[in-house]
Amino acid sequence: MLDSRDTMKGMEEDKTMSKKSILVMVFLCSLLLGAGAQVIVFGMGDPDIDAGLNELNASAKLNMPGFQAEVALAWGQPAASITVALSQGLSPGEVYLAAALAHFSGKPLNVVIELYKKDKAKGWGALAKELGIKPGSKEFKLLKETLEGSRKKVKGKK
């Protein structure tokens, strides 16, 4: 027969296990949330574009084939160029933006990426301006409009 000391000891062990379980769950949740919460500052001069690129970035990680197909469709980039760009350490949002800048400037995607890497500290907004895509321009407005459609497609909302 169990006495009250054995019962208390069992209850304490249950509480300890329960606390450990909760701590493990909190730790795992923070890892998962932290991994998906990376926000990139694109510096495009329009908070809607920066937010849209970050949302596209997050959605692309869940639907990479859909993202790659959308970049190819929206900006006329070959699938191989998109794959190479993604393999160079750029985020999907950066690849999308680079593809748009390549489209508007008439430069190959790899050239736009190299220009960005040369002066990465200046950011994407400075490169866009150098390539003639300035806030308020027809290209800038088309980027914003196309991004909104792409964001919805990759996320699964049409």
C-alpha beads as a LAMMPS data file, in Angstrom:
LAMMPS data file: protein, C-alpha beads

158 atoms
157 bonds

1 atom types
1 bond types

-500.0 500.0 xlo xhi
-500.0 500.0 ylo yhi
-500.0 500.0 zlo zhi

Masses

1 110.0

Atoms # bond

1 1 1 0.000 0.000 0.000
2 1 1 1.216 3.538 -0.788
3 1 1 1.580 5.991 2.013
4 1 1 1.079 9.749 1.631
5 1 1 4.831 10.331 1.142
6 1 1 4.899 8.102 -1.949
7 1 1 1.847 9.867 -3.352
8 1 1 3.428 13.302 -2.785
9 1 1 6.684 12.167 -4.392
10 1 1 4.780 10.958 -7.469
11 1 1 2.912 14.262 -7.725
12 1 1 6.173 16.225 -7.518
13 1 1 7.690 14.111 -10.298
14 1 1 4.601 14.765 -12.451
15 1 1 4.934 18.528 -11.856
16 1 1 8.632 18.438 -12.779
17 1 1 7.894 16.521 -15.985
18 1 1 5.070 18.906 -16.765
19 1 1 7.342 21.938 -16.307
20 1 1 10.016 20.362 -18.507
21 1 1 7.448 19.608 -21.202
22 1 1 6.203 23.182 -21.150
23 1 1 9.740 24.565 -21.347
24 1 1 10.566 22.311 -24.297
25 1 1 7.379 23.370 -26.090
26 1 1 8.070 27.075 -25.491
27 1 1 11.625 26.652 -26.778
28 1 1 10.478 24.833 -29.923
29 1 1 7.786 27.422 -30.620
30 1 1 10.276 30.259 -30.285
31 1 1 12.597 28.532 -32.748
32 1 1 9.814 28.034 -35.260
33 1 1 8.478 31.555 -34.940
34 1 1 11.929 33.104 -35.003
35 1 1 12.896 31.254 -38.170
36 1 1 9.893 32.518 -40.076
37 1 1 10.011 36.039 -38.748
38 1 1 13.073 37.243 -40.635
39 1 1 12.290 40.668 -42.054
40 1 1 14.440 42.143 -44.790
41 1 1 14.683 45.882 -45.353
42 1 1 14.714 46.282 -49.121
43 1 1 14.850 50.078 -48.980
44 1 1 12.610 50.581 -51.990
45 1 1 11.115 53.805 -50.644
46 1 1 7.654 52.280 -50.329
47 1 1 6.632 50.349 -47.214
48 1 1 4.018 48.401 -49.210
49 1 1 6.695 47.035 -51.537
50 1 1 8.975 46.082 -48.641
51 1 1 6.069 44.401 -46.824
52 1 1 4.928 42.640 -49.999
53 1 1 8.422 41.309 -50.696
54 1 1 8.716 40.043 -47.119
55 1 1 5.330 38.337 -47.337
56 1 1 6.281 36.819 -50.696
57 1 1 9.538 35.692 -49.111
58 1 1 7.688 33.823 -46.347
59 1 1 5.133 32.280 -48.732
60 1 1 7.841 31.185 -51.165
61 1 1 9.525 29.143 -48.465
62 1 1 6.300 27.126 -48.200
63 1 1 5.668 26.963 -51.958
64 1 1 9.013 27.194 -53.763
65 1 1 7.813 25.625 -57.055
66 1 1 4.903 28.081 -57.164
67 1 1 7.255 30.961 -56.405
68 1 1 9.701 29.989 -59.148
69 1 1 6.878 29.613 -61.670
70 1 1 5.504 33.028 -60.704
71 1 1 8.883 34.773 -61.098
72 1 1 9.281 33.157 -64.513
73 1 1 5.788 34.252 -65.552
74 1 1 5.817 37.753 -64.039
75 1 1 9.297 38.822 -65.115
76 1 1 10.167 36.532 -68.035
77 1 1 13.068 34.835 -66.305
78 1 1 14.133 31.306 -67.258
79 1 1 13.681 28.745 -64.483
80 1 1 17.413 27.957 -64.537
81 1 1 18.304 31.611 -63.832
82 1 1 15.915 31.683 -60.881
83 1 1 17.386 28.476 -59.459
84 1 1 20.927 29.844 -59.798
85 1 1 19.914 33.113 -58.108
86 1 1 18.343 31.250 -55.189
87 1 1 21.486 29.129 -54.802
88 1 1 23.595 32.281 -54.302
89 1 1 22.198 32.959 -50.853
90 1 1 19.559 35.485 -51.853
91 1 1 16.147 35.257 -50.248
92 1 1 13.169 34.549 -52.512
93 1 1 12.048 38.175 -52.066
94 1 1 15.454 39.381 -53.228
95 1 1 15.350 37.073 -56.247
96 1 1 11.886 38.381 -57.125
97 1 1 13.091 41.979 -56.879
98 1 1 16.265 41.238 -58.856
99 1 1 14.142 39.613 -61.589
100 1 1 11.914 42.698 -61.730
101 1 1 14.932 45.017 -61.944
102 1 1 16.425 42.823 -64.666
103 1 1 13.162 42.995 -66.606
104 1 1 12.868 46.783 -66.374
105 1 1 16.543 47.511 -67.046
106 1 1 16.987 44.980 -69.855
107 1 1 19.973 43.484 -68.042
108 1 1 20.384 39.746 -67.399
109 1 1 19.386 38.563 -63.927
110 1 1 22.936 37.493 -63.060
111 1 1 24.246 40.985 -63.933
112 1 1 21.668 42.657 -61.665
113 1 1 22.644 40.301 -58.840
114 1 1 26.348 41.045 -59.339
115 1 1 25.643 44.801 -59.293
116 1 1 23.757 44.334 -56.025
117 1 1 26.524 42.239 -54.462
118 1 1 29.178 44.841 -55.393
119 1 1 27.386 47.517 -53.388
120 1 1 25.214 45.465 -51.057
121 1 1 25.544 48.061 -48.287
122 1 1 23.637 50.596 -50.414
123 1 1 20.700 48.196 -50.727
124 1 1 18.151 47.274 -53.346
125 1 1 16.546 50.727 -53.449
126 1 1 19.805 52.387 -54.487
127 1 1 20.348 49.778 -57.198
128 1 1 16.794 50.274 -58.476
129 1 1 17.424 54.022 -58.753
130 1 1 20.741 53.419 -60.547
131 1 1 18.849 51.263 -63.033
132 1 1 16.254 54.006 -63.564
133 1 1 13.448 52.548 -61.450
134 1 1 12.567 55.422 -59.156
135 1 1 9.616 55.811 -56.778
136 1 1 6.651 57.160 -58.733
137 1 1 7.925 55.981 -62.131
138 1 1 5.715 53.783 -64.316
139 1 1 8.141 50.871 -63.701
140 1 1 7.911 51.370 -59.956
141 1 1 4.111 51.394 -60.100
142 1 1 4.123 48.267 -62.269
143 1 1 6.482 46.546 -59.801
144 1 1 4.091 47.326 -56.950
145 1 1 1.047 46.128 -58.910
146 1 1 2.719 42.942 -60.157
147 1 1 4.097 42.174 -56.697
148 1 1 0.604 42.301 -55.216
149 1 1 -0.650 39.770 -57.765
150 1 1 2.396 37.534 -57.343
151 1 1 2.117 37.624 -53.572
152 1 1 -1.486 36.412 -53.745
153 1 1 -0.699 33.670 -56.275
154 1 1 2.228 32.231 -54.327
155 1 1 0.257 32.389 -51.087
156 1 1 -2.611 30.572 -52.798
157 1 1 -5.148 33.408 -52.982
158 1 1 -6.203 34.365 -56.488

Bonds

1 1 1 2
2 1 2 3
3 1 3 4
4 1 4 5
5 1 5 6
6 1 6 7
7 1 7 8
8 1 8 9
9 1 9 10
10 1 10 11
11 1 11 12
12 1 12 13
13 1 13 14
14 1 14 15
15 1 15 16
16 1 16 17
17 1 17 18
18 1 18 19
19 1 19 20
20 1 20 21
21 1 21 22
22 1 22 23
23 1 23 24
24 1 24 25
25 1 25 26
26 1 26 27
27 1 27 28
28 1 28 29
29 1 29 30
30 1 30 31
31 1 31 32
32 1 32 33
33 1 33 34
34 1 34 35
35 1 35 36
36 1 36 37
37 1 37 38
38 1 38 39
39 1 39 40
40 1 40 41
41 1 41 42
42 1 42 43
43 1 43 44
44 1 44 45
45 1 45 46
46 1 46 47
47 1 47 48
48 1 48 49
49 1 49 50
50 1 50 51
51 1 51 52
52 1 52 53
53 1 53 54
54 1 54 55
55 1 55 56
56 1 56 57
57 1 57 58
58 1 58 59
59 1 59 60
60 1 60 61
61 1 61 62
62 1 62 63
63 1 63 64
64 1 64 65
65 1 65 66
66 1 66 67
67 1 67 68
68 1 68 69
69 1 69 70
70 1 70 71
71 1 71 72
72 1 72 73
73 1 73 74
74 1 74 75
75 1 75 76
76 1 76 77
77 1 77 78
78 1 78 79
79 1 79 80
80 1 80 81
81 1 81 82
82 1 82 83
83 1 83 84
84 1 84 85
85 1 85 86
86 1 86 87
87 1 87 88
88 1 88 89
89 1 89 90
90 1 90 91
91 1 91 92
92 1 92 93
93 1 93 94
94 1 94 95
95 1 95 96
96 1 96 97
97 1 97 98
98 1 98 99
99 1 99 100
100 1 100 101
101 1 101 102
102 1 102 103
103 1 103 104
104 1 104 105
105 1 105 106
106 1 106 107
107 1 107 108
108 1 108 109
109 1 109 110
110 1 110 111
111 1 111 112
112 1 112 113
113 1 113 114
114 1 114 115
115 1 115 116
116 1 116 117
117 1 117 118
118 1 118 119
119 1 119 120
120 1 120 121
121 1 121 122
122 1 122 123
123 1 123 124
124 1 124 125
125 1 125 126
126 1 126 127
127 1 127 128
128 1 128 129
129 1 129 130
130 1 130 131
131 1 131 132
132 1 132 133
133 1 133 134
134 1 134 135
135 1 135 136
136 1 136 137
137 1 137 138
138 1 138 139
139 1 139 140
140 1 140 141
141 1 141 142
142 1 142 143
143 1 143 144
144 1 144 145
145 1 145 146
146 1 146 147
147 1 147 148
148 1 148 149
149 1 149 150
150 1 150 151
151 1 151 152
152 1 152 153
153 1 153 154
154 1 154 155
155 1 155 156
156 1 156 157
157 1 157 158
